[in-house]
Each structure stands twice: as structure tokens, then as C-alpha cells.
Amino acid sequence: MTSANTLRPVRILVVCTANICRSPAMEMLLQDSFSRAGLPPDEVDVASSGVDALEGSARCARSRLLADAHAEAQDNEALWTSPSRLLRVEQIASADLVLTAARIHRGAVARLLPTARGRTFTLLQAARAADMIVANGLPEVVPLPQADDPRGRLRWLVAELDAARGPVQNPDDDDVPDPHLTGDAEHEPAMALMASAIERLGILVTTVLGHP
């Protein structure tokens, strides 16, 4: 018998500063990754917010254009025309996994809800941990919860990602730069970083959620 707890979709929260550029792109690319992998849309819920967002602000047209180029054709109008929103502790509390654009946002999440530290990563940090897990190889028989418990499976994966955390030679390598601070020309390199990381992380998430 499936409990009401397992019926709730997996919730992934992505966070940046203003919720107009990086985190909406991360949200869209994650949704696209899961859609391409065949995960049911009601199984994984991805949302975004910003630690210093001015609620109601329009989202970045340049980021949308570049994100569209990395995704398969789908209707993303609602995501990009919806207003920015400010990060709240309730969003963190309900998320099974929190991905941030940079270390500063990871720290902001931890200050709002210290108990979320173990399930909060920068996107690039999570992708690096995912690479380690994939390199080591998933065991033939993975000690996972039942297939009808996607939240339990994601919690298992988050624990594995947490265990795979490690120091990085240059801490800046855990951050996706903010093109609205570094200049418009940085939009494309930032998007390439996010797209690559989400591709690698998305493969592992869909493998775990779709494991028999």
C-alpha cells in the first residue's frame, strides 16, 4: 500500500540571487532533462526562487533564449513569464533537494534552515559528486526504496551526494557566475556550465528514480 507521503512528488528547489536569470534557467533545464528521460511530470516538481529577489520582476530574456537552445522543444512560456519570487523557509523545508547557483546562496539556505545543509548543494558541486558516484558505478542491486517511493529514492541519492562531497582546489569552481554582475557576454559561458552540470546530474537522478 502506497502512503500519502510517497504520493507527493519529489521536490527540487533551485536558488540564485534575483530569480530572474540563473535559477529559472536551472529550473527549465532540469525539467527538460527529466522530460527527455521519460519521468512523469507529476513525479518530479522543480521550482525556483531568489535569496534577494524583488518579487514580480521580469525574467531575463537573454537567459531564456540561451536556455531554449539547450533544451528540446517544449512550452516554457509559463516559466519565463511568471514573476520572480523571494526564497522563503517554507520552500526549503518542503524540498527534497536544494540546488544553488553559487556558494553564497547555499549559505543563505543554510542560515534560513540549518537542518537543510545535508540536502543543499551548489549545482556544480552536486554535478561533481554525481560524477564520482557514476564513476564508482551503481551496484548491480542498489539498496533503494521501492519504485513507488520516488521521494525515498531521492533521499537515498541525496545522502550519496552528501557523502561524496569533497574539497575543491579552487572554491570558485563551485559557483556559476552571475552574468548580471560580470557582464552580458558571460551569459553564454554561464549557461554552458549549468547545462553541462544538469545533464550529468539529471542522468543520475533519472537512473535512480527509474531503477527497477
C-alpha positions as MATLAB code, in Angstrom:
seq = 'MTSANTLRPVRILVVCTANICRSPAMEMLLQDSFSRAGLPPDEVDVASSGVDALEGSARCARSRLLADAHAEAQDNEALWTSPSRLLRVEQIASADLVLTAARIHRGAVARLLPTARGRTFTLLQAARAADMIVANGLPEVVPLPQADDPRGRLRWLVAELDAARGPVQNPDDDDVPDPHLTGDAEHEPAMALMASAIERLGILVTTVLGHP';
ca = [
       0.000    0.000    0.000;
       1.428    3.367   -1.027;
       1.326    6.018    1.696;
       0.212    9.591    1.162;
       3.811   10.615    1.866;
       5.137    8.703   -1.140;
       2.398   10.109   -3.391;
       3.786   13.625   -3.043;
       6.099   14.381   -5.955;
       9.823   14.745   -5.472;
      10.524   18.432   -4.926;
      13.697   20.096   -6.165;
      14.285   23.752   -5.350;
      16.810   25.821   -7.307;
      18.076   29.114   -5.946;
      20.043   32.114   -7.187;
      20.098   35.805   -6.263;
      17.227   37.542   -8.061;
      15.355   34.574   -9.580;
      15.464   36.183  -12.989;
      18.426   34.558  -14.770;
      20.288   31.562  -13.385;
      17.670   29.792  -11.281;
      14.862   29.966  -13.896;
      17.317   28.523  -16.426;
      18.274   25.763  -13.987;
      14.583   25.062  -13.365;
      13.845   24.803  -17.082;
      16.873   22.645  -17.898;
      16.113   20.246  -15.034;
      12.514   19.915  -16.184;
      13.734   19.305  -19.724;
      16.231   16.676  -18.554;
      13.560   14.774  -16.643;
      11.088   15.053  -19.518;
      13.611   13.663  -22.006;
      14.297   10.789  -19.615;
      10.615    9.925  -19.570;
       9.911   10.760  -15.930;
       6.202   11.512  -15.419;
       5.634   15.249  -14.896;
       3.692   14.549  -11.702;
       6.659   12.661  -10.198;
       9.193   15.497  -10.006;
       8.348   19.106   -9.174;
      11.043   21.716   -9.845;
      10.687   25.280   -8.573;
      12.991   28.279   -8.250;
      13.409   31.367   -6.101;
      15.982   34.015   -5.220;
      17.652   34.968   -1.956;
      17.356   38.693   -2.787;
      14.562   38.561   -5.345;
      12.365   41.587   -5.900;
       9.087   39.751   -6.254;
       7.294   40.384   -9.515;
      10.402   41.258  -11.525;
      10.539   40.162  -15.151;
      12.893   37.353  -16.022;
      15.983   37.621  -18.194;
      15.242   37.407  -21.922;
      18.867   36.577  -22.751;
      18.883   33.676  -20.307;
      15.629   32.375  -21.759;
      16.994   32.467  -25.296;
      20.134   30.561  -24.335;
      18.272   28.030  -22.181;
      15.872   27.338  -25.051;
      18.870   26.491  -27.240;
      19.971   23.796  -24.770;
      16.530   22.228  -24.341;
      14.279   20.148  -26.528;
      11.250   21.939  -27.935;
       8.597   22.389  -25.272;
       6.308   25.083  -23.954;
       8.279   27.104  -21.408;
       6.198   30.256  -21.684;
       4.649   29.940  -18.227;
       8.023   29.543  -16.547;
       9.633   32.557  -18.161;
       6.613   34.873  -17.908;
       5.895   34.074  -14.267;
       7.214   36.676  -11.809;
      10.337   36.232   -9.736;
       9.852   35.132   -6.145;
      11.749   35.545   -2.910;
      13.188   32.490   -1.166;
      11.226   31.512    1.944;
      11.978   28.960    4.616;
       8.797   27.035    3.782;
      10.119   26.324    0.287;
      13.346   24.953    1.698;
      11.532   22.841    4.287;
       9.378   21.163    1.643;
      12.251   20.500   -0.800;
      13.893   17.085   -1.019;
      16.936   18.584   -2.776;
      18.118   22.194   -2.954;
      20.483   23.285   -5.729;
      22.018   26.744   -5.724;
      23.845   28.762   -8.335;
      26.715   29.626   -6.001;
      28.152   29.143   -2.523;
      26.649   32.401   -1.300;
      23.161   31.039   -1.972;
      23.995   27.708   -0.349;
      24.991   29.659    2.743;
      21.776   31.683    2.656;
      19.718   28.484    2.516;
      21.609   27.065    5.495;
      21.076   30.232    7.520;
      17.337   30.133    6.870;
      17.075   26.436    7.700;
      20.219   24.863    9.187;
      18.719   21.360    9.015;
      18.737   21.617    5.203;
      22.547   21.654    4.969;
      22.803   17.959    4.112;
      20.471   18.293    1.129;
      21.739   21.621   -0.177;
      24.484   21.818   -2.809;
      25.667   24.253   -5.399;
      24.712   22.908   -8.822;
      28.338   22.405   -9.838;
      29.147   20.732   -6.521;
      26.248   18.291   -6.974;
      27.322   17.520  -10.534;
      30.871   16.811   -9.369;
      29.541   14.450   -6.683;
      27.305   12.797   -9.280;
      30.350   12.223  -11.479;
      32.048   10.412   -8.582;
      29.017    8.199   -7.972;
      28.727    7.320  -11.664;
      32.489    6.673  -11.911;
      32.297    4.251   -8.996;
      29.346    2.541  -10.652;
      25.917    1.902   -9.214;
      25.886   -1.590   -7.718;
      24.023   -4.328   -9.546;
      21.480   -4.422   -6.758;
      21.028   -0.907   -5.440;
      19.657   -0.760   -1.871;
      16.839    1.549   -2.882;
      13.329    2.073   -1.566;
      10.540    0.623   -3.699;
       9.949    2.076   -7.161;
       6.659    3.604   -5.987;
       8.559    5.718   -3.432;
      10.398    8.318   -5.559;
      10.927   10.591   -2.550;
      12.619    7.773   -0.681;
      14.833    7.140   -3.680;
      15.809   10.778   -3.973;
      16.598   10.898   -0.252;
      18.890    7.907   -0.816;
      20.597    9.750   -3.672;
      20.923   12.973   -1.680;
      22.655   11.013    1.093;
      25.049    9.582   -1.517;
      25.723   13.059   -2.918;
      26.319   14.360    0.592;
      28.792   11.539    1.270;
      30.595   12.352   -1.987;
      31.202   15.986   -1.049;
      34.841   16.868   -1.075;
      37.163   19.859   -1.183;
      37.674   21.573   -4.490;
      41.067   23.052   -5.378;
      39.528   26.386   -6.319;
      36.333   27.140   -4.338;
      35.174   29.439   -7.144;
      34.754   26.300   -9.254;
      31.576   25.582   -7.275;
      29.935   28.803   -8.486;
      28.048   29.688  -11.650;
      28.986   33.361  -12.242;
      26.180   35.928  -12.304;
      26.091   37.492  -15.799;
      24.180   40.461  -14.391;
      27.298   41.299  -12.380;
      30.075   40.073  -14.661;
      28.669   41.355  -17.949;
      26.269   40.300  -20.678;
      28.970   38.358  -22.532;
      29.090   35.940  -19.592;
      25.540   34.702  -20.181;
      26.657   32.065  -22.671;
      29.529   30.581  -20.585;
      27.278   30.540  -17.506;
      24.543   28.741  -19.425;
      27.035   26.197  -20.758;
      28.194   25.478  -17.191;
      24.624   24.982  -15.998;
      23.591   22.855  -18.972;
      26.575   20.530  -18.602;
      26.081   20.131  -14.854;
      22.356   19.470  -15.199;
      22.940   16.917  -17.941;
      25.302   14.963  -15.681;
      23.205   15.294  -12.544;
      19.965   14.624  -14.410;
      21.259   11.320  -15.757;
      21.977   10.102  -12.233;
      18.644   11.322  -10.826;
      16.641    9.658  -13.587;
      18.693    6.457  -13.273;
      17.943    6.233   -9.557;
      14.271    7.172   -9.856;
      13.772    4.802  -12.780;
      15.715    1.846  -11.331;
      13.615   -1.359  -11.244;
];
